[in-house]
């Protein structure tokens, strides 16, 4: 086995965006890397996928890692996140053929945006007989073999070892977890399904991720229309009470205490829209509140600020 400081745990990933399967792999890789005196280097691609950017992915990933207690850094047992550059040099040059001659690039170095290239470039500079461990899911187990084949042409002294991590449970009826399906879920506005991709340790942040990082709107509430009406009415009453001067609040509370059961029933009937007119012509503060509430509520409905489906 190579010396501790010559062992490198590394993966080239997309993570657009990261999900609980990615976090599971990272945690397992970090645990193994720590036991062998190494950290875990992640090379994350810059190119957006399905509208998900590198910046959004990094925000989500940092949140996941923090909630899971995984430390960032280049120390033993830590995760080192390396966003790749937009263009990275490869070890190849453009050959002499009609197409390359037409574009004037014969003999020029080939560049790529693949996150695998910076990993390869780092490997080429490693000490002799270093060892690279490539953590990956059992669903994507050829990553280590691919790297080994690439390095065999120039650094056949480097040992490449694969570390297979069994994936976490898939979404029932959907198959394995994948960033592609997660992006579709986001694009379709399926917030409840989106939460199934979030690690348990960060589940309480799902709404914040959806709204503040991914810039998506939460779906319309599925609360029953009658219940929603009562909730909004209660909130409006509280807001109105908070705006009333203290003297008015005292008068209102005193009046309510003096009302008898018959008056309460009458006011309840008025709140339900059953008033036909007549009466003493007297309007107390509660009547005014009901009128204001109903007018504000109707306005919010008519302007689509709120909707009751």
Secondary structure, DSSP 8 states (H G I E B T S, - for coil): ---GGGEEEEEEE--TT--HHHHHHHHHHHHHHHHTT--EEEEE--S-BTTB-HHHHHHHHHHHHHHTT--BSSSTT-EEEEE--SSEEEEEE--SSHHHHHTT-TT-EEEE--HHHHHHHHHHTS-TT-EEEEEEEGGGTTHHHHHHHHHTTT-TTSEEEEEEE-----BTTTBS--HHHHHHHHHTT-HHHHGGGS-GGGGGGHHHIIIIIS--------S-HHHHHHHHHHHHHHHHHHHS-HHHHHHHHHHHHH--HHHHHHHHHHHTT---S-S-----HHHHHHHHHHHHHHHHHHTTSS---
